[in-house]
Amino acid sequence: MAPPSCQPIIIYFLACNFFLCLACARTCTSSYTSIFGFGDSLTDAGNLVHLKPSGIKPRMYFPPYGETYFHRPTGRCSDGRLLIDLIAQHYGLPLPPPSIDARDGSNIQAGLNFAVVGSTAMDAQFYEKRGIYKVNNVSMWNQLDWFKQMLPRLCDNPSGCKKYLESSLFLLGEFGGNDYNALISGKNLDDVLPIISLVVQSIASAAHELVEVGAKTIMVPNLLPIGCAASYLTQFQNSSEEDYDEFGCLIWSNQFVSSHNELLQKELQRLRELHPHVHIIYADYYNAAMQLYRAPQKYGFSKGALVACCGGGGPYNFNASAQCGNFPATGCEDPNQYVNWDGAHLTEAAYRWITKSLLEGPFTYPPIKNLCHFDISEAQVLQSPKIEPFKLEAKVGELIDKA
């Protein structure tokens, strides 16, 4: 026991630490003043329709899309909110509006969503070189350019921009799914595997570019287990039991995605070593979602995880010729009982569980729940094994030339 004369000092010290922790906890849960999203159909909140010719609306602009939360289609590929929407609301922010729909004078200070359905990590020229011409013309790099063009409207001087960007959360992705979809179709998987490193390097380069602009907290998601998606299960359906795991998911598809995810972790660690005073967060969408595929009943999904809620029939209720939003596809009675929404995307109920797992559980590294945007610790660099220095690919063209 400490001598009597020391007791007041110890009590004071403990009290100060107690209130300091409380203050930090409050700041960490309400620290972000804005959120910016980049990505594909997992993130797009309505940009795609503005890129279509006048009068042409994509299928996600028709019922039953949006029925659960918005009670109307909004351009989101789900029955309700997406991960970026739920993350924004978790931090007390409004839903970030689609960037193309932002009007002069509109309130965009709390963030914007630059994602577009079908976006890729690599530019269209990467695919044209390989004889693929059906890729969305909007890439991750286009979205980053849009963000930089929008910056003068968000902050008008260097010091103001620095403070603004440092208190913002950036969600970069996911990216890569559409790249692999374009390449896997009709090709030998062995021919596609070498592309993984190029896609991952492109994502890491984009994260580096956000840091150069001034971002201090960047969340970079990995890919979801596509081998459990109704669209993949339908497209690659076969009678060989050896191709499926105990949950009914395609083994080769998930192994392919796991290769991407493992390499992405390594590249992000290199970025952390290059930028030790920036939060570069690996968001493990894959394992957060696998909880639902392993035990859907446990999480309230009484209709299971593999069959789509909205679709045109078949073993997994997915028909490429009658997809959700198009006739004669129909929606289910209660999307909350399903993990899968339309074959390729998840229901809001599934996204709610994944969001909770990311922000309150163990599926981000470093854990975002423990971070304050003003407290960047070099421990996140020191606690991981050393990896060769990050060699930044300055231009996407260099990646293409290497392939």
Residue pairs with C-beta under 8 A, 6 or more apart in sequence:
2 10
24 372
24 375
27 372
27 374
28 369
28 370
28 371
28 372
29 91
30 91
30 92
31 91
31 167
31 372
31 373
31 374
32 91
32 93
32 167
32 168
32 169
32 217
32 373
33 93
33 109
33 110
33 164
33 167
33 168
34 93
34 109
34 110
34 111
34 154
34 164
34 167
34 168
34 169
35 84
35 87
35 88
35 91
35 93
35 96
35 110
35 111
35 168
35 169
35 170
35 171
36 96
36 111
36 112
36 113
36 114
36 147
36 168
36 169
36 170
36 171
37 43
37 45
37 84
37 96
37 111
37 112
37 113
37 114
37 115
37 170
37 171
38 114
38 115
38 140
38 143
38 144
38 147
38 170
38 171
38 172
38 173
38 175
38 206
39 84
39 115
39 119
39 143
39 171
39 172
39 173
39 174
39 175
40 115
40 116
40 117
40 118
40 119
40 120
40 174
40 175
40 177
40 178
41 60
41 77
41 115
41 117
41 118
41 344
41 345
42 77
42 82
42 83
42 115
42 174
42 177
42 224
42 345
43 82
43 83
43 84
43 113
43 115
43 171
43 173
43 174
44 75
44 76
44 77
44 98
44 113
44 115
44 116
44 117
44 119
45 74
45 75
45 76
45 82
45 84
45 85
45 95
45 96
45 97
45 98
45 113
45 115
46 74
46 75
46 76
46 97
46 98
46 101
46 113
47 75
47 98
47 99
47 100
47 101
47 113
47 114
47 115
47 116
47 117
48 58
48 60
48 75
48 116
48 117
48 118
49 57
49 58
49 61
49 75
50 98
50 100
50 101
51 100
51 116
51 138
52 58
58 75
58 117
58 325
59 65
59 323
59 324
59 325
59 326
60 73
60 75
60 76
60 77
60 117
60 324
60 325
61 73
61 75
61 325
62 73
62 325
62 326
63 72
63 73
63 325
63 331
64 79
64 310
64 324
64 325
64 331
65 73
65 74
65 76
65 77
65 78
65 79
65 310
65 324
65 325
65 342
66 72
66 73
66 74
66 76
66 78
66 79
66 80
67 79
67 80
67 331
67 335
68 79
68 80
68 335
68 336
68 347
68 348
69 79
69 80
69 81
69 348
70 76
70 80
73 325
75 98
75 117
76 82
76 85
77 117
77 341
77 342
77 344
77 345
78 341
78 342
78 345
78 346
78 347
78 348
78 351
79 309
79 310
79 331
79 335
79 341
79 347
79 348
80 335
80 347
80 348
80 351
81 89
81 95
81 348
81 351
82 348
82 351
83 171
83 285
83 351
83 354
83 355
83 358
84 96
84 113
84 115
84 171
85 95
85 96
86 351
86 352
86 355
87 169
87 171
87 355
87 358
87 359
88 94
88 95
88 96
88 111
89 95
90 355
90 359
91 169
93 110
93 111
94 110
94 111
96 110
96 111
96 112
96 113
97 106
97 108
97 112
97 113
98 112
98 113
99 112
99 113
99 114
99 146
99 147
99 150
102 108
102 112
102 150
108 150
108 153
108 154
109 154
111 168
112 147
112 150
114 143
114 144
114 146
114 147
115 143
116 136
116 138
116 143
117 136
118 135
118 136
118 138
118 178
119 136
119 138
119 139
119 140
119 142
119 143
119 175
119 178
120 126
120 127
120 135
120 136
120 139
120 140
120 175
120 178
120 179
120 182
121 139
121 140
121 175
121 176
121 179
121 199
121 202
121 203
121 206
122 139
122 179
122 198
122 199
122 202
122 396
122 399
122 400
123 139
123 141
123 396
123 400
124 135
124 136
124 137
124 139
125 397
125 400
126 198
126 396
126 399
126 400
126 403
127 133
127 135
127 182
129 400
129 403
130 183
132 182
132 183
134 182
135 178
135 182
136 178
140 172
140 173
140 175
140 202
140 203
140 206
141 206
141 396
144 206
144 209
144 210
147 213
148 213
151 161
151 213
154 161
154 164
155 161
155 164
155 165
161 214
162 214
165 213
165 214
165 215
165 216
166 214
166 215
166 216
166 373
166 374
167 216
167 373
168 215
168 216
168 217
169 217
169 219
170 210
170 215
170 217
170 218
170 219
171 219
171 221
172 203
172 206
172 207
172 210
172 218
172 219
172 220
172 221
173 203
173 220
173 221
174 221
174 222
174 223
174 224
174 285
175 199
175 202
175 203
175 206
176 199
176 200
176 203
176 223
176 260
177 223
177 224
177 226
179 195
179 199
180 192
180 195
180 199
180 256
180 260
183 191
183 192
183 195
184 192
184 256
189 252
189 256
192 256
193 256
193 259
194 403
195 403
196 259
196 260
196 263
197 263
198 399
198 400
198 402
198 403
199 260
200 260
200 263
200 264
200 267
201 267
201 393
201 399
202 393
202 396
202 399
203 220
203 264
203 267
204 264
204 267
204 268
204 270
204 271
204 390
204 392
205 392
205 393
205 394
205 396
205 399
207 218
207 220
207 268
207 271
207 280
208 271
208 274
208 275
208 392
210 218
211 218
211 271
211 275
211 278
211 280
215 278
216 277
216 278
216 279
216 373
216 376
217 278
217 279
217 281
217 371
217 373
218 278
218 279
218 280
218 281
219 281
219 283
219 364
219 368
220 264
220 268
220 280
220 281
220 282
220 283
221 283
221 284
221 285
222 257
222 260
222 261
222 264
222 265
222 282
222 283
222 284
222 285
222 286
223 257
223 260
223 261
223 285
223 286
224 257
224 285
224 286
224 289
224 346
225 249
225 253
225 254
225 257
225 286
225 289
225 290
225 293
226 232
226 253
226 254
226 256
226 257
227 233
227 245
227 249
227 250
227 251
227 252
227 253
227 254
227 255
227 257
228 247
228 248
228 249
228 250
228 254
228 289
228 290
228 293
228 305
228 306
229 340
229 343
229 344
230 306
230 307
230 308
230 311
230 316
230 317
230 318
230 340
230 343
230 344
231 318
231 320
231 343
231 344
232 250
232 253
233 248
233 249
233 250
233 306
233 315
233 316
233 318
234 314
234 315
234 316
234 318
234 319
234 320
234 343
235 320
236 243
236 250
236 253
237 315
242 251
243 250
243 251
243 252
244 250
244 251
245 251
245 254
247 293
247 294
247 305
248 306
249 293
249 306
257 286
258 286
261 284
261 286
264 282
265 282
265 365
266 387
267 390
268 280
268 282
269 384
269 387
270 387
270 388
270 389
270 390
271 278
271 280
271 390
272 278
272 280
272 380
272 381
272 384
273 381
273 387
273 389
273 390
274 389
274 390
274 392
276 376
276 378
276 380
276 381
277 376
277 378
278 376
279 366
279 368
279 371
279 373
279 376
279 380
281 364
281 365
281 366
281 368
281 371
282 364
282 365
283 358
283 363
283 364
284 358
284 363
284 364
284 365
285 354
285 358
285 363
287 363
288 353
288 354
288 357
288 358
288 361
288 363
289 346
289 350
289 354
291 299
291 353
291 357
292 299
292 301
292 305
292 339
292 350
292 353
292 354
293 305
293 306
293 339
296 302
296 304
296 305
296 339
299 353
300 336
300 337
300 349
301 337
301 338
301 339
301 349
301 350
302 337
303 309
303 332
303 337
303 338
304 338
304 339
305 338
305 339
305 340
306 316
306 339
306 340
307 315
307 316
307 317
307 338
307 340
308 316
308 317
308 318
308 324
308 338
308 340
308 341
308 342
308 343
309 317
309 331
309 332
309 335
309 337
309 338
309 340
309 341
309 342
309 347
310 317
310 324
310 325
310 329
310 330
310 331
310 332
310 335
310 341
310 342
311 317
311 318
311 319
311 322
311 323
311 324
311 329
311 330
311 342
311 343
312 318
312 319
312 321
312 322
312 323
312 324
312 326
312 328
312 329
312 330
313 319
313 322
316 340
316 343
317 343
318 342
318 343
319 329
322 328
322 329
323 329
323 342
323 343
324 331
324 341
324 342
324 343
325 342
332 338
335 341
335 347
335 348
335 349
336 347
336 349
337 349
338 347
338 349
338 350
339 346
339 347
339 349
339 350
340 346
340 347
340 350
341 347
341 350
346 354
357 363
358 364
358 368
359 368
359 369
360 369
366 380
393 399
